[in-house]
Amino acid sequence: MKIVAEDSDEAPGRDAFRRYFYSHPTMRTSSFCVAETLSAFKNKWLRGRIEEAQYVTYLGEFFRLGLSRIEIEDFPLLSPLLYSEAKRLIKEHGIDFIDGLQIVTLLHGRFRGLAGESQSILITADRGLAAAARAERARVWECTTDPPP
């Protein structure tokens, strides 16, 4: 969302995230994260946080700027590992299912074997998600409070 959203809700961490995003040629996400972003834009609009015109603009800019630069990795939703691990994360960390899926895809997805500076980073503005991912030993940048990696 911070790639395109100009509303005040997205101000914390927005500039640092954008600098990081545009200075790194390789960015990846999961289809779950894309769906969550689209849902978050919808919720901003339905809750009156943004106008319909902003909602439509954000969607267009997200597809144009965000998704044109991001590789989407799909993890089979019906994977027993995905469901069992996400369920475990819900119970252990009190996070929601989609947040659990984000951690599972980071730790068990295609790029799980990378290490050091090459290790995948979960970039989030959600402090609860960041804490859960750190507890699972994931590399995390909580972009509203942490310095960029």
Backbone as a printed PyTorch tensor [residue, N CA C, xyz], in Angstrom:
tensor([[[  0.8200,  -1.1870,   0.0000],
         [  0.0000,   0.0000,   0.0000],
         [  0.8700,   1.2600,   0.0000]],

        [[  1.9710,   1.1900,   0.7220],
         [  2.8070,   2.3770,   0.8430],
         [  3.4610,   2.7810,  -0.4720]],

        [[  3.4370,   1.8860,  -1.4570],
         [  3.9820,   2.2270,  -2.7690],
         [  3.1720,   3.3630,  -3.3860]],

        [[  1.8450,   3.3380,  -3.2020],
         [  0.9950,   4.2850,  -3.9290],
         [  0.0960,   5.1390,  -3.0430]],

        [[ -0.2400,   4.6930,  -1.8520],
         [ -1.2240,   5.4120,  -1.0370],
         [ -0.6470,   6.7150,  -0.4950]],

        [[ -1.3780,   7.7830,  -0.6880],
         [ -0.9550,   9.1110,  -0.2400],
         [ -1.7170,   9.5840,   0.9990]],

        [[ -2.6700,   8.7910,   1.4950],
         [ -3.4520,   9.2270,   2.6440],
         [ -2.6040,   9.1770,   3.9210]],

        [[ -3.0500,   9.8880,   4.9360],
         [ -2.2740,  10.0280,   6.1720],
         [ -2.0720,   8.7070,   6.9040]],

        [[ -2.9700,   7.7350,   6.7110],
         [ -2.8010,   6.4300,   7.3640],
         [ -1.5020,   5.7580,   6.9440]],

        [[ -1.0730,   6.0170,   5.7330],
         [  0.1200,   5.3550,   5.1960],
         [  1.3850,   6.1860,   5.3520]],

        [[  1.2990,   7.3680,   5.9650],
         [  2.4700,   8.2340,   6.0990],
         [  3.6090,   7.6050,   6.9110]],

        [[  3.3330,   6.9480,   8.0460],
         [  4.4580,   6.3700,   8.7960],
         [  5.2050,   5.3170,   7.9710]],

        [[  6.4670,   5.5740,   7.7240],
         [  7.2990,   4.6350,   6.9960],
         [  7.2020,   4.7070,   5.4850]],

        [[  6.2840,   5.5180,   4.9630],
         [  6.0590,   5.5440,   3.5120],
         [  7.3060,   5.9610,   2.7350]],

        [[  7.9610,   7.0310,   3.1350],
         [  9.1240,   7.5060,   2.3870],
         [ 10.2690,   6.5080,   2.4390]],

        [[ 10.5320,   5.9550,   3.6030],
         [ 11.6070,   4.9610,   3.7290],
         [ 11.2920,   3.7260,   2.8960]],

        [[ 10.0360,   3.2920,   2.9290],
         [  9.6600,   2.1290,   2.1310],
         [  9.8380,   2.4030,   0.6520]],

        [[  9.3870,   3.5540,   0.1870],
         [  9.4990,   3.8650,  -1.2400],
         [ 10.9590,   3.9280,  -1.6800]],

        [[ 11.8210,   4.5420,  -0.8600],
         [ 13.2470,   4.5780,  -1.1990],
         [ 13.7960,   3.1550,  -1.3320]],

        [[ 13.4370,   2.3110,  -0.3730],
         [ 13.9070,   0.9260,  -0.4020],
         [ 13.3510,   0.1930,  -1.6250]],

        [[ 12.0840,   0.3220,  -1.8530],
         [ 11.4160,  -0.3650,  -2.9600],
         [ 12.0530,  -0.0180,  -4.3000]],

        [[ 12.2630,   1.2570,  -4.5410],
         [ 12.7740,   1.6800,  -5.8420],
         [ 14.2840,   1.5080,  -5.9750]],

        [[ 14.9840,   1.2270,  -4.8840],
         [ 16.4280,   1.0080,  -4.9710],
         [ 16.7920,  -0.4710,  -5.0210]],

        [[ 15.8060,  -1.3530,  -4.9590],
         [ 16.0500,  -2.7970,  -5.0190],
         [ 15.3190,  -3.3840,  -6.2280]],

        [[ 16.0880,  -3.8710,  -7.1880],
         [ 15.4550,  -4.3570,  -8.4140],
         [ 14.6620,  -5.6490,  -8.2430]],

        [[ 14.9740,  -6.4230,  -7.2040],
         [ 14.2940,  -7.6960,  -7.0220],
         [ 13.3740,  -7.6300,  -5.8140]],

        [[ 12.0920,  -7.6480,  -6.0710],
         [ 11.0960,  -7.6670,  -5.0060],
         [ 10.1360,  -8.8060,  -5.3110]],

        [[  9.7610,  -9.5270,  -4.2590],
         [  8.8460, -10.6570,  -4.4290],
         [  7.7540, -10.5710,  -3.3770]],

        [[  6.6300, -11.1490,  -3.7010],
         [  5.5400, -11.2510,  -2.7490],
         [  4.7470, -12.4990,  -3.0880]],

        [[  3.7550, -12.7520,  -2.2860],
         [  2.8630, -13.8770,  -2.5770],
         [  1.5220, -13.3310,  -3.0660]],

        [[  0.7720, -14.1910,  -3.7150],
         [ -0.5590, -13.7840,  -4.1570],
         [ -1.4340, -13.4550,  -2.9480]],

        [[ -1.1340, -14.0470,  -1.7820],
         [ -1.8880, -13.7430,  -0.5620],
         [ -1.6850, -12.2820,  -0.1580]],

        [[ -0.4430, -11.8060,  -0.2850],
         [ -0.1620, -10.4060,   0.0590],
         [ -0.8510,  -9.4490,  -0.9060]],

        [[ -0.8690,  -9.8140,  -2.1710],
         [ -1.5550,  -8.9740,  -3.1560],
         [ -3.0370,  -8.8920,  -2.8180]],

        [[ -3.6450, -10.0380,  -2.5210],
         [ -5.0690, -10.0480,  -2.1630],
         [ -5.3250,  -9.2220,  -0.9100]],

        [[ -4.4250,  -9.3090,   0.0710],
         [ -4.6060,  -8.5340,   1.2940],
         [ -4.4950,  -7.0360,   1.0110]],

        [[ -3.5810,  -6.6560,   0.1400],
         [ -3.4430,  -5.2410,  -0.2160],
         [ -4.7070,  -4.7270,  -0.8970]],

        [[ -5.2210,  -5.4930,  -1.8450],
         [ -6.4480,  -5.0790,  -2.5280],
         [ -7.6030,  -4.9640,  -1.5400]],

        [[ -7.6660,  -5.8810,  -0.5820],
         [ -8.7030,  -5.8350,   0.4450],
         [ -8.5300,  -4.6120,   1.3510]],

        [[ -7.2850,  -4.2710,   1.6560],
         [ -7.0380,  -3.1020,   2.5120],
         [ -7.4600,  -1.8120,   1.8070]],

        [[ -7.1720,  -1.7160,   0.5140],
         [ -7.6570,  -0.5470,  -0.2430],
         [ -9.1720,  -0.4840,  -0.1860]],

        [[ -9.8350,  -1.6090,  -0.3940],
         [-11.2990,  -1.6710,  -0.3460],
         [-11.8080,  -1.2250,   1.0290]],

        [[-11.1820,  -1.7150,   2.0860],
         [-11.6210,  -1.3560,   3.4380],
         [-11.4400,   0.1270,   3.7230]],

        [[-10.3760,   0.7270,   3.2410],
         [-10.1820,   2.1780,   3.4070],
         [-11.3530,   2.9290,   2.7730]],

        [[-11.7330,   2.4910,   1.5830],
         [-12.8230,   3.1510,   0.8640],
         [-14.1520,   2.9170,   1.5680]],

        [[-14.4660,   1.6710,   1.9180],
         [-15.7530,   1.3700,   2.5470],
         [-15.9030,   2.0120,   3.9180]],

        [[-14.8170,   2.2180,   4.6090],
         [-14.8600,   2.8450,   5.9430],
         [-14.7500,   4.3650,   5.8870]],

        [[-14.7240,   4.9140,   4.6730],
         [-14.6960,   6.3660,   4.5240],
         [-13.3440,   6.9950,   4.7760]],

        [[-12.2740,   6.2070,   4.7810],
         [-10.9340,   6.7500,   4.9950],
         [-10.3940,   7.3940,   3.7140]],

        [[-10.8860,   6.9110,   2.5710],
         [-10.5510,   7.5020,   1.2770],
         [-11.8270,   7.5630,   0.4380]],

        [[-11.8320,   8.4520,  -0.5230],
         [-12.9680,   8.5880,  -1.4310],
         [-12.8750,   7.5310,  -2.5420]],

        [[-13.9830,   7.3340,  -3.2350],
         [-14.0030,   6.3600,  -4.3210],
         [-12.9490,   6.6660,  -5.3790]],

        [[-12.7860,   7.9470,  -5.7120],
         [-11.7930,   8.3210,  -6.7260],
         [-10.3820,   7.9210,  -6.2820]],

        [[-10.0800,   8.1160,  -4.9870],
         [ -8.7740,   7.6980,  -4.4720],
         [ -8.6280,   6.1850,  -4.5430]],

        [[ -9.6750,   5.4740,  -4.1800],
         [ -9.6670,   4.0120,  -4.2320],
         [ -9.3110,   3.5310,  -5.6330]],

        [[ -9.9830,   4.0800,  -6.6280],
         [ -9.7350,   3.6840,  -8.0190],
         [ -8.3110,   4.0670,  -8.4310]],

        [[ -7.8680,   5.2480,  -8.0350],
         [ -6.5070,   5.6790,  -8.3530],
         [ -5.4800,   4.7640,  -7.7050]],

        [[ -5.6680,   4.4550,  -6.4150],
         [ -4.7340,   3.5710,  -5.7140],
         [ -4.6510,   2.2130,  -6.3990]],

        [[ -5.7910,   1.6670,  -6.7860],
         [ -5.7840,   0.3730,  -7.4730],
         [ -4.9770,   0.4460,  -8.7720]],

        [[ -5.2520,   1.4580,  -9.5640],
         [ -4.5430,   1.6100, -10.8410],
         [ -3.0470,   1.7770, -10.6460]],

        [[ -2.6630,   2.5930,  -9.6750],
         [ -1.2490,   2.8200,  -9.4070],
         [ -0.5800,   1.5810,  -8.8180]],

        [[ -1.3060,   0.8470,  -8.0110],
         [ -0.7580,  -0.3920,  -7.4470],
         [ -0.4440,  -1.3860,  -8.5650]],

        [[ -1.3510,  -1.5310,  -9.5130],
         [ -1.0930,  -2.4260, -10.6380],
         [  0.0290,  -1.8910, -11.5250]],

        [[  0.0230,  -0.5900, -11.7690],
         [  1.0230,   0.0020, -12.6660],
         [  2.4120,   0.0310, -12.0370]],

        [[  2.5250,   0.5550, -10.8320],
         [  3.8330,   0.7330, -10.1970],
         [  4.2760,  -0.4690,  -9.3700]],

        [[  3.3540,  -0.9790,  -8.5830],
         [  3.7210,  -2.0440,  -7.6660],
         [  3.8880,  -3.3820,  -8.3400]],

        [[  2.8360,  -3.8410,  -8.9610],
         [  2.8560,  -5.1960,  -9.5140],
         [  3.7210,  -5.3220, -10.7560]],

        [[  4.0420,  -4.2070, -11.3940],
         [  4.9220,  -4.2920, -12.5550],
         [  6.3630,  -4.5720, -12.1450]],

        [[  6.6990,  -4.3350, -10.8750],
         [  8.0780,  -4.5200, -10.3890],
         [  8.2270,  -5.7040,  -9.4430]],

        [[  7.1480,  -6.3810,  -9.1440],
         [  7.1860,  -7.4330,  -8.1290],
         [  6.9030,  -8.7900,  -8.7550]],

        [[  7.7320,  -9.7580,  -8.4230],
         [  7.4830, -11.1420,  -8.8350],
         [  6.5470, -11.7710,  -7.8110]],

        [[  5.5010, -12.4090,  -8.2830],
         [  4.5340, -13.0330,  -7.3780],
         [  4.8010, -14.5250,  -7.3130]],

        [[  5.0340, -14.9920,  -6.0920],
         [  5.2520, -16.4120,  -5.8580],
         [  3.9730, -17.0150,  -5.3010]],

        [[  3.5060, -18.0340,  -5.9540],
         [  2.3150, -18.7140,  -5.4540],
         [  2.7160, -19.9530,  -4.6820]],

        [[  2.1000, -20.1300,  -3.5570],
         [  2.2820, -21.2940,  -2.7030],
         [  0.9350, -21.9930,  -2.7090]],

        [[  0.8780, -23.2680,  -2.9720],
         [ -0.4260, -23.9410,  -3.0800],
         [ -1.2760, -23.7800,  -1.8140]],

        [[ -2.4140, -23.1590,  -1.9550],
         [ -3.2940, -22.9280,  -0.8130],
         [ -3.7360, -24.2320,  -0.1720]],

        [[ -3.8130, -25.2840,  -0.9430],
         [ -4.2530, -26.5690,  -0.3960],
         [ -3.1060, -27.3870,   0.1920]],

        [[ -1.9350, -26.8020,   0.2420],
         [ -0.7930, -27.4950,   0.8270],
         [ -1.0540, -27.7630,   2.3090]],

        [[ -0.8980, -29.0170,   2.7570],
         [ -1.0880, -29.3230,   4.1830],
         [ -0.1240, -28.5190,   5.0640]],

        [[  1.0960, -28.3020,   4.5790],
         [  2.0740, -27.5240,   5.3410],
         [  1.5810, -26.0960,   5.5450]],

        [[  1.0670, -25.5030,   4.4860],
         [  0.6070, -24.1190,   4.5580],
         [ -0.4770, -23.9660,   5.6220]],

        [[ -1.4650, -24.8110,   5.5540],
         [ -2.5700, -24.7150,   6.5100],
         [ -2.1190, -25.0390,   7.9320]],

        [[ -1.3710, -26.1100,   8.1210],
         [ -0.9830, -26.5030,   9.4820],
         [ -0.0500, -25.4740,  10.1130]],

        [[  0.8770, -24.9540,   9.3330],
         [  1.7890, -23.9450,   9.8760],
         [  1.0640, -22.6290,  10.1640]],

        [[  0.1740, -22.2060,   9.2710],
         [ -0.5810, -20.9740,   9.5150],
         [ -1.4420, -21.1170,  10.7640]],

        [[ -2.0530, -22.2790,  10.9350],
         [ -2.8700, -22.5340,  12.1270],
         [ -2.0030, -22.4830,  13.3890]],

        [[ -0.8190, -23.0640,  13.3260],
         [  0.0980, -23.0200,  14.4710],
         [  0.4730, -21.5770,  14.8200]],

        [[  0.7450, -20.7790,  13.7960],
         [  1.1240, -19.3890,  14.0170],
         [ -0.0170, -18.5850,  14.6330]],

        [[ -1.2420, -18.8660,  14.2160],
         [ -2.4050, -18.2060,  14.8120],
         [ -2.4380, -18.4820,  16.3060]],

        [[ -2.2920, -19.7380,  16.6620],
         [ -2.3510, -20.1290,  18.0740],
         [ -1.1790, -19.5930,  18.8800]],

        [[  0.0210, -19.6530,  18.3170],
         [  1.2130, -19.2390,  19.0650],
         [  1.3860, -17.7320,  19.1570]],

        [[  0.9510, -17.0050,  18.1260],
         [  1.2530, -15.5750,  18.0780],
         [  0.0280, -14.6690,  18.0280]],

        [[ -1.1690, -15.2520,  17.9500],
         [ -2.3830, -14.4400,  17.9240],
         [ -2.5220, -13.5900,  16.6750]],

        [[ -1.9840, -14.0670,  15.5650],
         [ -2.1030, -13.3300,  14.3060],
         [ -3.2320, -13.9410,  13.4800]],

        [[ -3.6420, -13.2430,  12.4290],
         [ -4.7090, -13.7910,  11.5950],
         [ -4.1420, -14.7350,  10.5380]],

        [[ -5.0310, -15.4110,   9.8430],
         [ -4.6490, -16.4390,   8.8840],
         [ -3.7740, -15.8940,   7.7560]],

        [[ -4.1510, -14.7500,   7.1960],
         [ -3.3770, -14.1730,   6.0890],
         [ -1.9680, -13.8110,   6.5590]],

        [[ -1.8380, -13.2680,   7.7660],
         [ -0.5050, -12.9820,   8.2950],
         [  0.2840, -14.2770,   8.4730]],

        [[ -0.3770, -15.3100,   8.9340],
         [  0.2750, -16.6100,   9.0530],
         [  0.7580, -17.1080,   7.7050]],

        [[ -0.0620, -16.9440,   6.6800],
         [  0.3240, -17.3600,   5.3350],
         [  1.5630, -16.6000,   4.8580]],

        [[  1.6430, -15.3300,   5.2000],
         [  2.8030, -14.5400,   4.7860],
         [  4.0870, -15.1010,   5.3990]],

        [[  4.0270, -15.4440,   6.6690],
         [  5.2040, -15.9990,   7.3350],
         [  5.5470, -17.3720,   6.7610]],

        [[  4.5460, -18.2040,   6.5500],
         [  4.7850, -19.5530,   6.0130],
         [  5.4160, -19.4690,   4.6280]],

        [[  4.9090, -18.6050,   3.7620],
         [  5.4740, -18.5230,   2.4140],
         [  6.9010, -17.9870,   2.4530]],

        [[  7.1900, -17.1050,   3.3940],
         [  8.5480, -16.5860,   3.5350],
         [  9.5080, -17.6950,   4.0000]],

        [[  9.0820, -18.4560,   4.9960],
         [  9.9550, -19.4720,   5.5890],
         [ 10.0030, -20.7940,   4.8220]],

        [[  8.9780, -21.0820,   4.0330],
         [  8.9150, -22.3780,   3.3460],
         [  8.7710, -22.2530,   1.8360]],

        [[  8.8020, -21.0380,   1.3120],
         [  8.6350, -20.8310,  -0.1220],
         [  9.9050, -21.0730,  -0.9090]],

        [[  9.8550, -20.6820,  -2.1240],
         [ 10.9150, -20.9430,  -3.0870],
         [ 12.2830, -20.4110,  -2.6710]],

        [[ 12.3190, -19.3080,  -1.9250],
         [ 13.5830, -18.6700,  -1.5890],
         [ 13.9960, -18.9030,  -0.1330]],

        [[ 13.4700, -19.9260,   0.4750],
         [ 13.7270, -20.2220,   1.8830],
         [ 15.1940, -20.5320,   2.1770]],

        [[ 15.9430, -20.9930,   1.2030],
         [ 17.3250, -21.3920,   1.4330],
         [ 18.3330, -20.2600,   1.4020]],

        [[ 17.8830, -19.0570,   1.0760],
         [ 18.8090, -17.9320,   1.0240],
         [ 19.2520, -17.5580,   2.4360]],

        [[ 20.4880, -17.0650,   2.5510],
         [ 21.0300, -16.7350,   3.8730],
         [ 21.7150, -15.3820,   3.8390]],

        [[ 22.0350, -14.8670,   5.0240],
         [ 22.7480, -13.5970,   5.1500],
         [ 21.9810, -12.4560,   4.5190]],

        [[ 22.7070, -11.6110,   3.7990],
         [ 22.0910, -10.4540,   3.1580],
         [ 21.1440, -10.8450,   2.0210]],

        [[ 21.2710, -12.0650,   1.5320],
         [ 20.3890, -12.5340,   0.4540],
         [ 19.0740, -13.0920,   0.9800]],

        [[ 18.9920, -13.3110,   2.2930],
         [ 17.7840, -13.8820,   2.8840],
         [ 16.5940, -12.9660,   2.6290]],

        [[ 15.4740, -13.5640,   2.3040],
         [ 14.2550, -12.7900,   2.0810],
         [ 13.8850, -11.9950,   3.3200]],

        [[ 13.2700, -10.8390,   3.0980],
         [ 12.8570,  -9.9500,   4.1810],
         [ 11.3420,  -9.7890,   4.1310]],

        [[ 10.6960,  -9.9770,   5.2510],
         [  9.2840,  -9.6330,   5.3610],
         [  9.2280,  -8.1460,   5.6610]],

        [[  8.6590,  -7.3750,   4.7510],
         [  8.5050,  -5.9360,   4.9430],
         [  7.0570,  -5.6950,   5.3020]],

        [[  6.8460,  -5.0640,   6.4510],
         [  5.4840,  -4.8570,   6.9330],
         [  5.3920,  -3.5780,   7.7500]],

        [[  4.1880,  -3.0560,   7.8590],
         [  3.8950,  -1.9450,   8.7590],
         [  3.0530,  -2.4490,   9.9300]],

        [[  2.9050,  -3.7490,  10.0210],
         [  2.0920,  -4.3930,  11.0550],
         [  3.0200,  -4.9120,  12.1570]],

        [[  3.0000,  -4.2610,  13.2950],
         [  3.9200,  -4.6320,  14.3770],
         [  3.6730,  -6.0290,  14.9270]],

        [[  2.4200,  -6.4600,  14.9620],
         [  2.1060,  -7.8080,  15.4260],
         [  2.6470,  -8.8650,  14.4800]],

        [[  2.4950,  -8.6260,  13.1950],
         [  3.0430,  -9.5360,  12.1900],
         [  4.5640,  -9.5580,  12.2840]],

        [[  5.1640,  -8.4030,  12.4440],
         [  6.6220,  -8.3270,  12.5580],
         [  7.1200,  -9.1160,  13.7740]],

        [[  6.4600,  -8.9640,  14.9000],
         [  6.8740,  -9.6860,  16.1160],
         [  6.7390, -11.1890,  15.9300]],

        [[  5.6480, -11.6280,  15.3270],
         [  5.4470, -13.0620,  15.0920],
         [  6.5090, -13.6040,  14.1480]],

        [[  6.7990, -12.8720,  13.0750],
         [  7.8030, -13.3260,  12.1140],
         [  9.1890, -13.3880,  12.7480]],

        [[  9.5060, -12.3990,  13.5660],
         [ 10.8040, -12.4290,  14.2670],
         [ 10.8880, -13.6150,  15.2130]],

        [[  9.7930, -13.8990,  15.8960],
         [  9.7740, -15.0500,  16.8130],
         [  9.9950, -16.3560,  16.0510]],

        [[  9.6470, -16.3680,  14.7710],
         [  9.8570, -17.5490,  13.9240],
         [ 11.2040, -17.5040,  13.2060]],

        [[ 12.0250, -16.5440,  13.5780],
         [ 13.3780, -16.3690,  13.0450],
         [ 13.4210, -15.9020,  11.5850]],

        [[ 12.4240, -15.1620,  11.1930],
         [ 12.4210, -14.5690,   9.8530],
         [ 13.1410, -13.2280,   9.9110]],

        [[ 13.6720, -12.8340,   8.8050],
         [ 14.2700, -11.5010,   8.6770],
         [ 13.1200, -10.5370,   8.4100]],

        [[ 13.0400,  -9.4650,   9.1900],
         [ 11.8780,  -8.5740,   9.1450],
         [ 12.3240,  -7.1180,   9.1410]],

        [[ 11.6160,  -6.3140,   8.3550],
         [ 11.7170,  -4.8640,   8.4470],
         [ 10.3220,  -4.3260,   8.7030]],

        [[ 10.0850,  -3.8430,   9.9110],
         [  8.8260,  -3.1650,  10.2470],
         [  9.0720,  -1.7080,   9.8860]],

        [[  8.5680,  -1.3000,   8.7370],
         [  8.9880,  -0.0450,   8.0970],
         [  8.5100,   1.2290,   8.7680]],

        [[  7.6230,   1.1560,   9.7450],
         [  7.1910,   2.3890,  10.4120],
         [  8.0940,   2.7640,  11.5780]],

        [[  8.8820,   1.8130,  12.0950],
         [  9.7280,   2.1130,  13.2500],
         [ 11.1870,   1.6970,  13.0870]],

        [[ 11.4470,   0.6580,  12.3150],
         [ 12.8170,   0.1600,  12.1610],
         [ 13.5420,   0.9160,  11.0700]],

        [[ 14.8780,   1.0250,  11.2030],
         [ 15.6600,   1.5780,  10.0810],
         [ 15.6480,   0.5820,   8.9290]],

        [[ 15.7780,   1.0570,   7.7110],
         [ 15.8000,   0.1370,   6.5570],
         [ 16.9580,  -0.8480,   6.6620]],

        [[ 16.7780,  -2.0490,   6.1540],
         [ 17.8630,  -3.0340,   6.1890],
         [ 19.0080,  -2.6510,   5.2580]]])
